[in-house]
Amino acid sequence: PEGVVAVEERDGHLGLLFNNHYRLGGTRARVRQERQTLLPLALHPAPRRVAFIGLATGCTAGAALLDDRVQQITALEISPLVVDMARRHFAELNRRLADDPRAAI
């Protein structure tokens, strides 16, 4: 009922696609995705809890694991298929976010 979620490899990079059309993220954009997390964390005086709407590859949320001040990460994702793909295909890139005790998806 939610459509098709697929991982594609193109030119040595992985991408996460929804219905083979809408790109949810990928390895080519990893640095930019991580900066979306790291910049706000650097500007906040005491980031303890962070939340993300949309998991996709998990790279954006996984970047929060780099900051030792962060105690709790919540990632909201409507699609169980996307969560499964992030765990199975992007775990090394998202710093194994799904397995970290600080994280809840």
N, C-alpha and C positions, 0 to 999 in steps of 0.2 A: 504493500500500500504506500510505502514512502518512496518508491522508485528504485533505481539501481545506483549503487556506489561502487566505483572501480578505481584501481590503482594502475596508472599507466607509466611506462618508462619511455622517455624520449630524450635522445642525446645524452644519455647517462644520468638523467635526473628523473626522480619519481614525482608524480602528481596525483592528487586525489580529485576524482571527478564525480559529480552527481548527475545522473541521467546522461552520461557521456557528453555533457555539454558545459555545465557550470563547474568551474575549477574552484575547489575549496582550499587550495594551497599546494605547496610542493617544496621540494628540496632547493629549487632554484631561488626561491624567495625566502629561504630560511633566515638569513641575516636580517632582512627587513622585518620579518615577523617577530624575531626576538627583540629587536629594538623597540617594538610597540610595547613590550613589557619592561625592558631594562631602563628606558628613559623615565617613565613615571616612577619606577622604584627608586631611581637615583634622586629624583626630585622630592620624594616624600621623606619626612624626617624619621618615621618609624613604621614602615609597612609590615604589618603582622598578618593581615588577611587580605587576599586578593581574589577576585572573581572574574571569570571570562564567560562571555556569551558566545557560544559556538566553539567547538573543539577543533574540528577539521583534522589537520595532521598532528596537532598537539604541540607544535614547535613554539607558538606564542606563549601558551600557558607553561610549557616546560621550562622556558627561560626563567621563570620565577624561582625555580629550584636553585639557581645560581646565587641568590641572595639569602644569606644565612638568617637575616632578620625575619623573613617570611615564615610563618608558622602554619598557615592554612591556605590551601589553594582549592578553589571550587571552580570547576569547568562545567558549564551547562551545555548539553548537546541534545537536540531533539531526536536525532537518528541513532538508534542502536547500531546500525550498519557502519556509520562513520566512526563510532567509538571502537568497534571491532577492527576496522582498518587502521586506525591510529595505533592501536595496541600491536597488531600483527606486522604492519609494514613500516611504521615510523618510530618504533620504540627507541632505537639508537639515536635518532635525531631529536626526539622530544624528551630525552634524558630519562626514559622509562617512567614518565609521569604517572601512568596508571598503577605502577607498583610502589610509588613513594608513599609512605605513611602520612605525609603532610597533604596529600592530594585526594580529592573526592571528585569523581566524574558522575 
